């Protein structure tokens, strides 16, 4: 893929609270992250651009490491893009960093992996202040059992259709999970982390939903691992979207340079 003569490609590191968005990808008549960012670009540059994203997030899902690219014929420096776009963006989406990339850089196809985390609050009454950012479960979860279950998932390429939502015809269910971990961050907060080159629709949320059942004693770790052999789209129900965050998209060294700002370390996977 190449840009038109005289244009540059700018990469943006984007953070958003997905609560009031129907997802990242443009949808006619709906509020999306893509349309919101494109409107801000239009206000800043008077250029009508279509942004490309590293990954698609569903309604209610958040991001602090989403990567988007756009084409521009302007000469604005990366820091100017950050300040200007944030001036035009609403409070629930922001550009955290920007850099110029080569014209053949594609935020989706160039990515080596995506990392998601899922937040669970457990063992106490629900909290209205954090209900938009975590799945609230009033019983205490057995995190040791959940961690064991996660460790039993294969890390070689295999068919993940049981953990996927319905797939369109011709789409491969084969994926390679690079890592899945469960840990307790505090007495009432659990984090599930998953990383792969790419995920199937709802794969992370269905995995978390099944891990919750392990934590509640409804599934053994071994039975959880055996769910891979279940029929397509049968594992679930999926965990709700508000606990899920796209935290990092990894690229080959030197492909994207956000500089050394510690605030954007999630883009390099330094979590």
Backbone as CSV, one residue per row, in Angstrom:
resi,resn,N_x,N_y,N_z,CA_x,CA_y,CA_z,C_x,C_y,C_z
1,UNK,0.849,-1.189,0.000,0.000,0.000,0.000,0.886,1.240,0.000
2,UNK,0.549,2.234,-0.768,1.348,3.452,-0.829,0.449,4.664,-0.801
3,UNK,1.029,5.790,-0.404,0.295,7.042,-0.352,0.429,7.780,-1.673
4,UNK,-0.478,8.711,-1.889,-0.392,9.552,-3.074,0.858,10.424,-2.973
5,UNK,1.354,10.847,-4.121,2.560,11.669,-4.149,2.370,12.904,-3.285
6,UNK,3.373,13.199,-2.454,3.340,14.406,-1.641,2.626,14.248,-0.317
7,UNK,2.122,13.064,0.001,1.436,12.871,1.274,2.320,12.119,2.254
8,UNK,2.001,12.265,3.533,2.718,11.591,4.622,1.729,10.702,5.359
9,UNK,2.264,9.709,6.043,1.422,8.834,6.867,1.753,9.096,8.331
10,UNK,0.726,9.392,9.105,0.870,9.691,10.520,0.197,8.588,11.326
11,UNK,0.907,8.075,12.324,0.336,7.092,13.245,-0.063,7.800,14.534
12,UNK,-1.213,7.426,15.069,-1.741,8.004,16.301,-1.913,6.907,17.340
13,UNK,-1.505,7.187,18.566,-1.793,6.300,19.687,-3.033,6.845,20.376
14,UNK,-4.090,6.042,20.399,-5.405,6.532,20.796,-5.898,5.829,22.059
15,UNK,-6.473,6.612,22.945,-7.094,6.096,24.166,-8.561,6.514,24.172
16,UNK,-9.440,5.594,24.594,-10.844,5.977,24.697,-11.591,5.140,25.716
17,UNK,-12.601,5.765,26.280,-13.581,5.083,27.116,-14.702,4.670,26.170
18,UNK,-14.882,3.366,25.992,-15.823,2.881,24.985,-17.274,2.890,25.382
19,UNK,-17.595,3.386,26.580,-18.953,3.267,27.099,-19.998,3.861,26.170
20,UNK,-19.732,5.033,25.634,-20.715,5.733,24.819,-20.479,5.566,23.317
21,UNK,-19.598,4.642,22.944,-19.367,4.339,21.533,-19.959,2.975,21.197
22,UNK,-20.457,2.816,19.973,-20.951,1.503,19.532,-19.805,0.642,18.996
23,UNK,-18.592,1.144,19.095,-17.409,0.417,18.659,-16.416,1.363,18.028
24,UNK,-15.296,0.814,17.596,-14.257,1.650,16.989,-14.531,1.933,15.520
25,UNK,-15.096,0.971,14.811,-15.248,1.089,13.360,-16.484,1.881,12.973
26,UNK,-16.355,2.685,11.918,-17.437,3.539,11.446,-18.711,2.746,11.157
27,UNK,-19.832,3.265,11.641,-21.142,2.675,11.387,-22.124,3.815,11.126
28,UNK,-22.872,3.686,10.043,-23.770,4.755,9.622,-24.776,5.086,10.725
29,UNK,-24.831,6.356,11.077,-25.817,6.818,12.035,-25.506,6.498,13.482
30,UNK,-24.299,5.962,13.750,-23.924,5.587,15.107,-22.684,6.370,15.541
31,UNK,-22.503,6.498,16.850,-21.317,7.184,17.380,-20.180,6.179,17.507
32,UNK,-19.103,6.391,16.733,-17.963,5.489,16.743,-16.672,6.267,16.952
33,UNK,-15.632,5.558,17.386,-14.332,6.195,17.583,-13.785,6.694,16.252
34,UNK,-13.905,5.896,15.205,-13.380,6.281,13.898,-14.019,7.574,13.408
35,UNK,-15.331,7.651,13.431,-16.000,8.862,12.942,-15.638,10.074,13.785
36,UNK,-15.495,9.878,15.086,-15.146,10.983,15.975,-13.749,11.505,15.676
37,UNK,-12.798,10.604,15.471,-11.438,11.023,15.136,-11.371,11.687,13.767
38,UNK,-12.091,11.120,12.799,-12.069,11.700,11.455,-12.657,13.107,11.447
39,UNK,-13.665,13.349,12.281,-14.235,14.690,12.375,-13.209,15.664,12.952
40,UNK,-12.423,15.212,13.934,-11.395,16.073,14.511,-10.295,16.372,13.498
41,UNK,-9.898,15.373,12.702,-8.901,15.591,11.654,-9.409,16.614,10.645
42,UNK,-10.673,16.515,10.280,-11.269,17.460,9.336,-11.236,18.884,9.900
43,UNK,-11.536,19.018,11.189,-11.512,20.345,11.797,-10.102,20.914,11.842
44,UNK,-9.124,20.063,12.062,-7.739,20.519,12.187,-7.107,20.846,10.831
45,UNK,-7.330,19.985,9.836,-6.592,20.097,8.575,-7.450,20.450,7.369
46,UNK,-8.772,20.389,7.517,-9.711,20.537,6.397,-9.542,19.417,5.380
47,UNK,-8.901,18.311,5.785,-8.744,17.147,4.940,-9.726,16.056,5.374
48,UNK,-10.425,15.489,4.414,-11.333,14.394,4.713,-10.574,13.089,4.570
49,UNK,-10.297,12.432,5.680,-9.459,11.245,5.689,-10.202,10.055,6.296
50,UNK,-9.860,8.858,5.807,-10.345,7.627,6.418,-9.209,7.029,7.231
51,UNK,-9.438,6.869,8.505,-8.424,6.308,9.375,-8.454,4.787,9.334
52,UNK,-7.289,4.190,9.469,-7.156,2.737,9.589,-6.773,2.418,11.037
53,UNK,-7.335,1.342,11.574,-7.092,0.970,12.960,-6.339,-0.348,13.051
54,UNK,-5.589,-0.509,14.141,-4.862,-1.756,14.367,-5.790,-2.899,14.722
55,UNK,-6.894,-2.592,15.354,-7.830,-3.623,15.763,-9.203,-3.032,15.967
56,UNK,-10.194,-3.873,15.802,-11.568,-3.440,15.965,-12.035,-3.757,17.386
57,UNK,-12.598,-2.765,18.070,-13.169,-3.004,19.394,-14.687,-2.844,19.320
58,UNK,-15.378,-3.657,20.128,-16.831,-3.667,20.116,-17.411,-2.573,20.996
59,UNK,-18.720,-2.451,20.956,-19.431,-1.487,21.783,-19.091,-1.692,23.252
60,UNK,-18.721,-0.608,23.929,-18.434,-0.660,25.352,-17.024,-1.046,25.713
61,UNK,-16.202,-1.448,24.735,-14.825,-1.865,24.996,-13.902,-0.643,24.936
62,UNK,-12.921,-0.612,25.828,-12.028,0.533,25.951,-10.688,0.274,25.269
63,UNK,-9.865,1.316,25.184,-8.510,1.170,24.659,-7.610,2.230,25.258
64,UNK,-6.370,1.845,25.530,-5.334,2.830,25.853,-4.130,2.648,24.941
65,UNK,-4.191,1.639,24.063,-3.095,1.384,23.145,-3.534,1.166,21.712
66,UNK,-4.705,1.691,21.348,-5.164,1.579,19.963,-4.249,2.409,19.052
67,UNK,-3.999,1.895,17.857,-3.151,2.600,16.891,-3.957,2.852,15.622
68,UNK,-3.919,4.073,15.143,-4.615,4.454,13.917,-3.660,5.227,13.020
69,UNK,-3.898,5.161,11.716,-3.087,5.933,10.778,-3.979,6.755,9.866
70,UNK,-3.401,7.823,9.350,-4.089,8.678,8.389,-3.075,9.222,7.402
71,UNK,-3.572,9.701,6.272,-2.742,10.346,5.259,-2.934,11.856,5.361
72,UNK,-1.883,12.619,5.116,-2.001,14.067,5.156,-1.005,14.707,4.199
73,UNK,-1.394,15.826,3.647,-0.473,16.607,2.820,0.074,17.798,3.593
74,UNK,-0.291,17.906,4.880,0.197,19.012,5.699,1.603,18.705,6.207
75,UNK,2.261,19.735,6.737,3.609,19.568,7.268,3.676,19.593,8.775
76,UNK,2.541,19.410,9.457,2.514,19.503,10.914,3.385,18.430,11.569
77,UNK,4.146,18.843,12.579,4.963,17.912,13.342,4.071,17.032,14.219
78,UNK,4.554,15.835,14.612,3.736,14.924,15.409,3.146,15.551,16.676
79,UNK,3.946,16.324,17.412,3.430,16.928,18.646,2.252,17.862,18.364
80,UNK,2.279,18.496,17.223,1.187,19.395,16.846,-0.091,18.595,16.623
81,UNK,0.025,17.397,16.057,-1.156,16.559,15.856,-1.807,16.205,17.185
82,UNK,-1.001,15.883,18.167,-1.551,15.507,19.472,-2.334,16.671,20.070
83,UNK,-1.707,17.834,20.140,-2.352,18.989,20.767,-3.593,19.427,20.007
84,UNK,-3.500,19.463,18.682,-4.609,19.971,17.884,-5.807,19.024,17.898
85,UNK,-5.561,17.743,17.696,-6.685,16.804,17.675,-7.376,16.744,19.028
86,UNK,-6.606,16.783,20.118,-7.237,16.742,21.436,-8.083,17.974,21.705
87,UNK,-7.749,19.052,21.048,-8.575,20.265,21.183,-9.973,20.038,20.612
88,UNK,-10.077,19.226,19.559,-11.355,19.009,18.885,-12.066,17.725,19.319
89,UNK,-11.407,16.873,20.083,-12.006,15.601,20.482,-12.823,15.740,21.764
90,UNK,-13.860,14.917,21.923,-14.635,14.928,23.161,-13.857,14.300,24.303
91,UNK,-14.405,14.388,25.515,-13.676,13.973,26.708,-13.386,12.481,26.760
92,UNK,-14.162,11.658,26.040,-13.985,10.210,26.167,-13.062,9.602,25.119
93,UNK,-12.337,10.421,24.352,-11.331,9.906,23.422,-10.208,10.934,23.320
94,UNK,-8.963,10.439,23.256,-7.817,11.338,23.178,-6.696,10.679,22.395
95,UNK,-5.867,11.524,21.780,-4.638,11.066,21.136,-3.518,11.249,22.141
96,UNK,-2.831,10.155,22.486,-1.774,10.206,23.495,-0.404,10.463,22.897
97,UNK,-0.219,10.101,21.625,1.067,10.309,20.959,0.853,10.218,19.457
98,UNK,1.826,10.737,18.698,1.778,10.667,17.237,3.198,10.572,16.709
99,UNK,3.343,9.945,15.557,4.649,9.912,14.899,4.436,9.680,13.407
100,UNK,5.428,10.051,12.624,5.363,9.779,11.194,5.903,8.388,10.931
101,UNK,5.237,7.646,10.052,5.651,6.286,9.713,5.838,6.189,8.207
102,UNK,6.432,5.106,7.761,6.632,4.918,6.326,5.290,4.702,5.638
103,UNK,5.270,4.957,4.340,4.002,4.890,3.621,3.488,3.475,3.427
104,UNK,4.317,2.469,3.704,3.834,1.097,3.605,3.428,0.517,4.957
105,UNK,3.484,1.339,6.004,3.065,0.877,7.329,1.545,0.754,7.383
106,UNK,1.067,-0.400,7.814,-0.364,-0.652,7.986,-0.584,-1.033,9.449
107,UNK,-1.396,-0.285,10.189,-1.515,-0.545,11.631,-2.040,-1.935,11.960
108,UNK,-2.816,-2.519,11.068,-3.350,-3.855,11.313,-2.401,-4.935,10.799
109,UNK,-2.047,-4.868,9.514,-1.233,-5.929,8.924,0.212,-5.935,9.419
110,UNK,0.715,-4.783,9.843,2.096,-4.710,10.319,2.242,-5.150,11.774
111,UNK,1.140,-5.309,12.467,1.203,-5.636,13.897,1.691,-7.057,14.125
112,UNK,2.528,-7.225,15.128,3.005,-8.546,15.537,2.069,-9.191,16.554
113,UNK,1.424,-8.362,17.376,0.480,-8.903,18.348,-0.396,-7.789,18.908
114,UNK,-1.507,-8.211,19.514,-2.376,-7.312,20.267,-2.485,-7.869,21.679
115,UNK,-2.487,-6.984,22.636,-2.647,-7.399,24.024,-3.882,-6.740,24.620
116,UNK,-4.726,-7.558,25.234,-5.921,-7.089,25.923,-5.832,-7.457,27.397
117,UNK,-6.377,-6.605,28.245,-6.576,-6.983,29.633,-8.062,-6.892,29.950
118,UNK,-8.471,-7.718,30.913,-9.871,-7.704,31.351,-9.884,-7.544,32.866
119,UNK,-10.637,-6.563,33.350,-10.692,-6.239,34.772,-11.949,-6.818,35.407
120,UNK,-11.760,-7.487,36.539,-12.857,-8.038,37.332,-12.724,-7.514,38.759
121,UNK,-13.817,-7.052,39.325,-13.870,-6.733,40.749,-14.717,-7.802,41.421
122,UNK,-14.179,-8.428,42.462,-14.876,-9.557,43.074,-14.879,-9.465,44.595
123,UNK,-15.775,-10.232,45.205,-15.771,-10.403,46.650,-16.292,-9.235,47.456
124,UNK,-17.062,-8.358,46.829,-17.655,-7.246,47.579,-18.856,-6.719,46.813
125,UNK,-19.723,-5.913,47.464,-20.885,-5.355,46.749,-20.440,-4.501,45.574
126,UNK,-21.307,-4.364,44.592,-20.982,-3.611,43.385,-20.659,-2.156,43.701
127,UNK,-19.823,-1.569,42.862,-19.394,-0.184,43.032,-19.864,0.642,41.845
128,UNK,-20.771,1.583,42.044,-21.217,2.420,40.930,-20.090,3.210,40.276
129,UNK,-19.046,3.560,41.028,-17.981,4.385,40.480,-17.090,3.632,39.500
130,UNK,-17.037,2.305,39.584,-16.154,1.556,38.692,-16.913,0.610,37.770
131,UNK,-18.223,0.720,37.711,-19.006,-0.225,36.929,-18.781,-0.095,35.431
132,UNK,-18.241,1.041,34.974,-17.960,1.217,33.545,-16.615,0.648,33.139
133,UNK,-15.816,0.196,34.113,-14.449,-0.235,33.831,-14.153,-1.668,34.264
134,UNK,-15.099,-2.353,34.878,-14.818,-3.702,35.371,-16.100,-4.515,35.450
135,UNK,-15.945,-5.827,35.364,-17.038,-6.773,35.592,-17.114,-6.994,37.095
136,UNK,-18.233,-6.672,37.693,-18.375,-6.755,39.139,-19.090,-8.048,39.523
137,UNK,-18.385,-8.862,40.303,-18.876,-10.165,40.735,-18.790,-10.189,42.257
138,UNK,-19.914,-10.353,42.942,-19.935,-10.179,44.396,-19.268,-11.320,45.155
139,UNK,-19.147,-12.498,44.563,-18.475,-13.603,45.251,-16.976,-13.528,44.977
140,UNK,-16.176,-14.027,45.901,-14.727,-14.058,45.721,-14.345,-15.195,44.779
141,UNK,-13.493,-14.901,43.821,-13.084,-15.892,42.828,-11.824,-16.626,43.273
142,UNK,-11.723,-17.881,42.858,-10.533,-18.688,43.108,-9.528,-18.393,41.989
143,UNK,-8.666,-17.428,42.230,-7.737,-16.981,41.195,-6.689,-18.039,40.908
144,UNK,-6.308,-18.828,41.898,-5.332,-19.897,41.656,-5.871,-20.892,40.633
145,UNK,-7.154,-21.268,40.767,-7.762,-22.191,39.801,-7.866,-21.551,38.427
146,UNK,-8.222,-20.263,38.376,-8.311,-19.558,37.106,-6.949,-19.481,36.426
147,UNK,-5.914,-19.209,37.207,-4.564,-19.119,36.653,-4.108,-20.462,36.096
148,UNK,-4.413,-21.541,36.825,-4.069,-22.869,36.326,-4.805,-23.157,35.025
149,UNK,-6.096,-22.832,34.981,-6.885,-23.056,33.768,-6.286,-22.306,32.585
150,UNK,-5.911,-21.052,32.802,-5.329,-20.247,31.722,-4.031,-20.860,31.225
151,UNK,-3.246,-21.427,32.139,-1.963,-22.010,31.749,-2.122,-23.272,30.917
152,UNK,-3.316,-23.880,30.930,-3.558,-25.105,30.173,-3.954,-24.842,28.722
153,UNK,-4.197,-23.564,28.376,-4.551,-23.249,26.999,-3.341,-23.420,26.090
154,UNK,-3.529,-23.941,24.894,-2.395,-24.164,23.987,-1.835,-22.860,23.445
155,UNK,-0.530,-22.838,23.224,0.105,-21.660,22.633,0.631,-21.948,21.229
156,UNK,0.210,-23.072,20.650,0.463,-23.301,19.233,-0.814,-23.018,18.453
157,UNK,-0.701,-22.888,17.149,-1.875,-22.565,16.342,-2.922,-23.667,16.471
158,UNK,-4.161,-23.262,16.709,-5.248,-24.235,16.797,-6.573,-23.557,16.467
159,UNK,-7.603,-24.357,16.404,-8.944,-23.905,16.055,-9.629,-23.361,17.303
160,UNK,-9.927,-22.054,17.303,-10.549,-21.393,18.452,-12.027,-21.099,18.207
161,UNK,-12.653,-21.782,17.267,-14.032,-21.449,16.909,-15.001,-21.612,18.073
162,UNK,-14.711,-22.518,19.019,-15.603,-22.696,20.171,-15.677,-21.433,21.016
163,UNK,-14.583,-20.663,21.047,-14.504,-19.444,21.852,-14.859,-18.192,21.043
164,UNK,-15.269,-18.360,19.813,-15.554,-17.225,18.935,-17.042,-16.972,18.827
165,UNK,-17.377,-15.745,18.469,-18.720,-15.486,18.004,-18.878,-16.072,16.611
166,UNK,-20.066,-16.017,16.045,-20.272,-16.553,14.694,-19.318,-15.905,13.696
167,UNK,-18.713,-16.722,12.833,-17.758,-16.255,11.842,-18.392,-16.205,10.459
168,UNK,-18.043,-15.173,9.701,-18.524,-15.099,8.333,-17.892,-16.200,7.503
169,UNK,-18.552,-16.558,6.459,-18.088,-17.644,5.595,-16.675,-17.369,5.078
170,UNK,-15.817,-18.375,5.180,-14.464,-18.261,4.655,-13.443,-17.727,5.632
171,UNK,-13.869,-17.261,6.793,-12.915,-16.731,7.769,-12.326,-17.879,8.594
172,UNK,-11.025,-17.940,8.674,-10.357,-19.030,9.368,-10.506,-18.887,10.878
173,UNK,-10.793,-19.982,11.589,-10.853,-19.954,13.050,-9.499,-20.253,13.693
174,UNK,-8.451,-20.397,12.892,-7.130,-20.748,13.413,-6.428,-19.498,13.955
175,UNK,-6.002,-19.581,15.200,-5.284,-18.490,15.841,-4.203,-19.073,16.743
176,UNK,-3.181,-18.257,17.028,-2.111,-18.672,17.932,-2.116,-17.762,19.147
177,UNK,-2.511,-18.314,20.282,-2.487,-17.573,21.543,-1.054,-17.531,22.046
178,UNK,-0.535,-16.336,22.283,0.844,-16.204,22.752,0.938,-16.252,24.270
179,UNK,-0.085,-15.735,24.947,-0.059,-15.730,26.412,-1.463,-15.514,26.951
180,UNK,-1.752,-16.162,28.081,-2.990,-15.911,28.828,-2.657,-16.077,30.298
181,UNK,-2.827,-15.029,31.076,-2.505,-15.071,32.493,-3.653,-14.487,33.308
182,UNK,-3.759,-14.950,34.542,-4.736,-14.428,35.493,-3.987,-14.112,36.784
183,UNK,-4.173,-12.924,37.306,-3.520,-12.585,38.565,-4.404,-11.654,39.381
184,UNK,-4.229,-11.721,40.690,-4.945,-10.817,41.580,-4.082,-9.580,41.822
185,UNK,-4.627,-8.426,41.471,-3.888,-7.181,41.634,-4.068,-6.587,43.017
186,UNK,-5.204,-6.854,43.654,-5.522,-6.330,44.976,-6.581,-7.246,45.583
187,UNK,-6.959,-7.043,46.842,-7.926,-7.953,47.462,-9.237,-8.111,46.695
188,UNK,-9.610,-7.119,45.910,-10.893,-7.206,45.207,-10.763,-6.933,43.710
189,UNK,-9.580,-7.111,43.160,-9.405,-6.843,41.731,-8.559,-7.936,41.080
190,UNK,-9.105,-8.499,39.997,-8.462,-9.570,39.244,-8.250,-9.091,37.813
191,UNK,-7.107,-9.431,37.232,-6.827,-9.067,35.846,-6.518,-10.300,35.024
192,UNK,-7.227,-10.426,33.903,-6.934,-11.443,32.901,-6.231,-10.730,31.748
193,UNK,-5.108,-11.274,31.309,-4.343,-10.682,30.211,-4.177,-11.715,29.115
194,UNK,-4.453,-11.316,27.870,-4.318,-12.219,26.729,-3.605,-11.492,25.594
195,UNK,-2.692,-12.213,24.948,-1.960,-11.646,23.818,-1.905,-12.654,22.687
196,UNK,-2.118,-12.181,21.479,-2.052,-13.008,20.273,-1.807,-12.095,19.088
197,UNK,-1.374,-12.698,17.977,-1.230,-11.894,16.760,-2.560,-11.261,16.394
198,UNK,-3.641,-12.027,16.526,-4.991,-11.511,16.315,-5.967,-12.429,17.037
199,UNK,-7.178,-11.916,17.270,-8.204,-12.676,17.973,-9.452,-12.793,17.108
200,UNK,-10.223,-13.830,17.363,-11.525,-13.975,16.736,-12.534,-13.077,17.451
201,UNK,-13.670,-12.777,16.829,-14.684,-11.956,17.492,-15.103,-12.563,18.829
202,UNK,-15.067,-11.762,19.879,-15.505,-12.134,21.224,-14.636,-13.216,21.869
203,UNK,-13.501,-13.553,21.263,-12.670,-14.624,21.817,-12.196,-14.309,23.232
204,UNK,-11.747,-13.085,23.458,-11.253,-12.733,24.789,-12.395,-12.753,25.801
205,UNK,-13.524,-12.165,25.469,-14.630,-12.095,26.416,-15.223,-13.469,26.705
206,UNK,-15.280,-14.348,25.726,-15.776,-15.708,25.978,-14.787,-16.491,26.849
207,UNK,-13.502,-16.246,26.633,-12.499,-16.891,27.473,-12.644,-16.435,28.920
208,UNK,-12.812,-15.142,29.116,-12.975,-14.611,30.470,-14.251,-15.149,31.115
209,UNK,-15.326,-15.229,30.337,-16.568,-15.762,30.884,-16.398,-17.182,31.396
210,UNK,-15.664,-18.011,30.650,-15.417,-19.385,31.081,-14.461,-19.426,32.267
211,UNK,-13.470,-18.540,32.292,-12.564,-18.472,33.437,-13.310,-18.054,34.702
212,UNK,-14.284,-17.171,34.561,-15.120,-16.821,35.718,-15.780,-18.067,36.294
213,UNK,-16.270,-18.949,35.418,-16.909,-20.179,35.887,-15.915,-21.068,36.629
214,UNK,-14.659,-21.074,36.193,-13.627,-21.803,36.932,-13.446,-21.182,38.312
215,UNK,-13.368,-19.856,38.358,-13.175,-19.163,39.631,-14.315,-19.355,40.603
216,UNK,-15.516,-19.644,40.088,-16.683,-19.871,40.941,-16.900,-21.353,41.234
217,UNK,-16.013,-22.214,40.740,-16.128,-23.641,41.002,-17.097,-24.378,40.103
218,UNK,-17.564,-23.740,39.056,-18.508,-24.378,38.144,-17.793,-25.247,37.102
219,UNK,-16.524,-24.963,36.847,-15.705,-25.721,35.904,-14.363,-26.025,36.555
220,UNK,-13.830,-27.195,36.307,-12.456,-27.469,36.718,-11.513,-26.881,35.670
221,UNK,-10.273,-26.620,36.038,-9.314,-26.144,35.030,-9.198,-27.082,33.841
222,UNK,-9.244,-28.379,34.093,-9.130,-29.353,33.000,-10.353,-29.302,32.091
223,UNK,-11.549,-29.144,32.685,-12.757,-29.033,31.866,-12.742,-27.749,31.040
224,UNK,-12.200,-26.690,31.619,-12.065,-25.433,30.877,-11.197,-25.640,29.641
225,UNK,-10.043,-26.273,29.806,-9.144,-26.504,28.670,-9.819,-27.362,27.614
226,UNK,-10.684,-28.280,28.035,-11.367,-29.143,27.092,-12.432,-28.455,26.275
227,UNK,-12.784,-27.217,26.641,-13.805,-26.486,25.891,-13.372,-26.193,24.457
228,UNK,-12.080,-26.254,24.189,-11.598,-26.020,22.822,-12.216,-27.000,21.831
229,UNK,-12.596,-28.164,22.314,-13.162,-29.194,21.436,-14.681,-29.080,21.307
230,UNK,-15.257,-28.033,21.876,-16.703,-27.835,21.820,-17.127,-27.293,20.457
231,UNK,-18.429,-27.325,20.151,-18.911,-26.796,18.870,-18.622,-25.300,18.718
232,UNK,-18.592,-24.801,17.493,-18.345,-23.368,17.267,-19.318,-22.480,18.036
233,UNK,-18.785,-21.398,18.570,-19.570,-20.364,19.262,-20.355,-20.904,20.450
234,UNK,-19.860,-21.963,21.084,-20.606,-22.586,22.176,-20.124,-22.177,23.564
235,UNK,-18.893,-21.668,23.681,-18.359,-21.299,24.986,-18.924,-19.940,25.389
236,UNK,-19.382,-19.862,26.606,-19.950,-18.603,27.068,-20.869,-18.823,28.240
237,UNK,-21.603,-17.776,28.614,-21.729,-16.511,27.878,-20.466,-15.657,27.968
238,UNK,-20.336,-14.743,27.027,-19.198,-13.836,27.024,-19.272,-12.890,28.206
239,UNK,-18.124,-12.559,28.742,-18.062,-11.530,29.776,-18.550,-10.203,29.182
240,UNK,-19.116,-9.324,29.993,-19.602,-8.039,29.476,-18.451,-7.166,28.977
241,UNK,-18.727,-6.231,28.084,-17.650,-5.491,27.419,-16.900,-4.509,28.303
242,UNK,-17.506,-4.000,29.362,-16.901,-2.862,30.060,-15.581,-3.191,30.763
243,UNK,-15.292,-4.471,31.001,-14.029,-4.814,31.642,-12.869,-4.953,30.684
244,UNK,-13.115,-4.886,29.388,-12.099,-5.189,28.380,-11.416,-3.926,27.851
245,UNK,-10.085,-3.978,27.774,-9.306,-2.851,27.263,-8.205,-3.358,26.337
246,UNK,-8.109,-2.761,25.158,-6.974,-2.990,24.261,-5.829,-2.147,24.787
247,UNK,-4.795,-2.797,25.342,-3.746,-2.040,26.014,-2.489,-1.848,25.183
248,UNK,-2.233,-2.707,24.206,-1.001,-2.555,23.436,-1.107,-3.258,22.103
249,UNK,-0.505,-2.643,21.095,-0.293,-3.270,19.790,1.210,-3.236,19.558
250,UNK,1.792,-4.403,19.313,3.248,-4.495,19.183,3.648,-4.552,17.709
251,UNK,4.744,-3.837,17.395,5.308,-3.831,16.048,6.796,-4.135,16.134
252,UNK,7.388,-4.446,15.012,8.829,-4.654,14.977,9.545,-3.383,15.420
253,UNK,10.679,-3.577,16.096,11.431,-2.441,16.624,11.749,-1.437,15.514
254,UNK,11.499,-0.159,15.804,11.808,0.901,14.867,10.698,1.233,13.895
255,UNK,9.663,0.396,13.848,8.590,0.639,12.890,7.706,1.810,13.326
256,UNK,7.456,1.899,14.642,6.678,3.002,15.211,7.469,3.555,16.380
257,UNK,7.726,4.844,16.390,8.533,5.463,17.443,7.701,6.516,18.164
258,UNK,7.188,6.124,19.323,6.408,7.076,20.128,7.327,7.916,21.015
259,UNK,8.612,7.773,20.878,9.621,8.433,21.701,9.626,7.792,23.089
260,UNK,10.194,8.425,24.070,10.425,7.773,25.355,9.509,8.268,26.458
261,UNK,8.365,8.753,26.119,7.416,9.223,27.117,6.835,8.026,27.862
262,UNK,7.005,7.999,29.191,6.514,6.859,29.971,5.000,6.731,29.914
263,UNK,4.298,7.811,29.584,2.846,7.763,29.505,2.350,6.908,28.348
264,UNK,3.202,6.649,27.366,2.763,5.850,26.225,3.489,4.516,26.183
265,UNK,4.016,4.064,27.315,4.748,2.801,27.358,3.865,1.615,27.031
266,UNK,2.548,1.731,27.184,1.674,0.622,26.847,1.791,0.255,25.372
267,UNK,2.101,1.233,24.513,2.218,0.961,23.088,3.416,0.066,22.776
268,UNK,4.386,0.062,23.693,5.540,-0.811,23.516,5.405,-2.082,24.343
269,UNK,4.271,-2.228,25.019,4.042,-3.412,25.820,4.735,-3.379,27.175
270,UNK,5.206,-2.217,27.628,5.909,-2.119,28.899,4.901,-1.841,29.999
271,UNK,4.174,-2.883,30.390,3.087,-2.718,31.354,3.501,-3.246,32.714
